[in-house]
């Protein structure tokens, strides 16, 4: 995506589903650079069963500065009833 302020591809959407959890469970959505350094936490809260399409990343780090162009990892981690799970996806930032 290209977070350059032109209102075209300025944000990336993060979508996921939680299935068959019996109670509220912790969910963390974070962005990392390729060295594994945390860039920004997008979400860290309890959630229940459902489809979530409300998380976005605007290309800014935890200090509200635009990140450098490159490849980043978006990690969604959820604690389930019997086990925890996480998914990683690559996101390219270009200007």
N, C-alpha and C positions, 0 to 999 in steps of 0.2 A: 504494500500500500504506500501511498505518497502523502504523508501528513504535512503538506506545504501550504495549507490555508486556502486552496482554491475551491473547496467544497466538492471535490471529486476524489474518491478513494482516500479521504482524510482519516478514516477510522477503520479498524478491523473489528469485526464482530466475533465474539466467543460464545459458542452455543454448546449446550450439553444437556443430557437427561439424567435424572436420578430415578432409579427404578427399585422397587421392592425394599425400601428402607422403612423400618417400623416407627422411627421417631426422627426428630430433627438431628441432622448430622453435620459436622464441620466440613465446609468446602472452601478451598483456597484456590484462587486463580492468580497466577503471577507470571511476570515476564523476566527472562534471564538472557544475558548475552551468551555467546558461544563459549566463553571461558567459565561459565557457571555462576557468574556474579549476578545477584538479584538486581534487576533494573527498576521494577515497580510491582507493587501488590495491587491488583485490580479489584480483588474481592476476598474477604476472609470473614465468613459468617456461617451461621447454621441455616440449613435448608432442608426441605422435605421432598417427597416424591414430586416429580414434575419435570417439565421441559423448560430450560432456562435459555433465553435469547436476549437478555438485557445487559450483558457485559460487553464493554468495548474498550479498545486501547487506542489512544490518540497519538501515539508515538512519543510520548513524554515520559521522562524518568521520574523517580520519586521526588526530585527537586523541581519538577515542573519545567524541565529543560528538554528540548527536542533531542532525541537520541541521534547518534551518527548513523549514516546509511549502513546497511548490513543485514545480516541474518540474525534473528532472535528466536528464542524458544518461548512459547506460551504453554504453561503447565497448569492443568486442572487436576487437583487432588481432592478426593472425597473419601471420608471414612464411612464405611458401610457397617451393617450389623455384624457380619461375620468376617469381613476383610476390608482392607482399604484398597483403593485403586487410583491410578493416576494416568493421565494421557499427556503426551507432549506433541506439539505441532510447531513446525517451522513457519516463521513469518518474515518476509523480506520487506525492509524499509528502503525506499529510494526517493530521491528528490529530483 
